[in-house]
């Protein structure tokens, strides 16, 4: 009498358990990836804001005032979603580019309808001697981050305007 061996392998239950564990790990990784993209775009926004502030400081040193928000009238604000020539976010007649900044800045999403844009305004009634820069964050409960030329910065539920 000969003994036949049953081929070794996994049972259906074992395979289903392994597939369920893999599925849970993939779902957890995908959730973290989605949040990471928003945080990365916020980091780009913060970096852009720093470079714009440096360009504005250099411009102020040369001109004695900050550039008017809209070149044609001086009435603001400038938004990175604007295509008007002469804004600090346009490629044509930009008062900061190429002499004070190395590129024209746009919000990574640059979508006005969902509130993702850069905002720049000056106090045109006092000869453009102060400004506010803002962007809408994707993280941190979607608060606005703002920075004044005076060095004051913070977060809030809206982008503050110049007095």
WOLINSUL-V268880 format. One record per backbone hydrogen bond with DSSP energy under -1.0 kcal/mol. CO is the residue of the C=O (numbers start at 1). NH is the residue of the N-H. Records with the same first field share a line. If there is no record, write none. Layout:
CO=NH + NH
//
This chain:
11=15
12=16
13=17
14=18
15=19
16=20
17=21
18=22
19=23
20=24
21=25
22=26
23=27
24=28
25=29
26=30
27=31
28=32
29=33
30=34
31=35
32=36
33=37
34=38
35=39
36=40
37=41
38=42
39=43
40=44
41=45
42=46
43=47
44=48
45=49
46=50
47=51
48=52
49=53
50=54
51=55
52=56
53=57
54=58
55=59
56=60
57=61
58=62
59=63
60=64
70=74
78=120
79=82
84=87
87=90
92=86
96=100 + 101
111=116
112=115
116=111
118=80
119=134
120=78
121=132
122=124
123=126 + 128
124=127
128=66
130=123
131=149
132=121
133=147
134=119
135=145
140=143
143=137
144=156
145=135
146=154
147=133
148=151
152=148
154=146
156=144
//
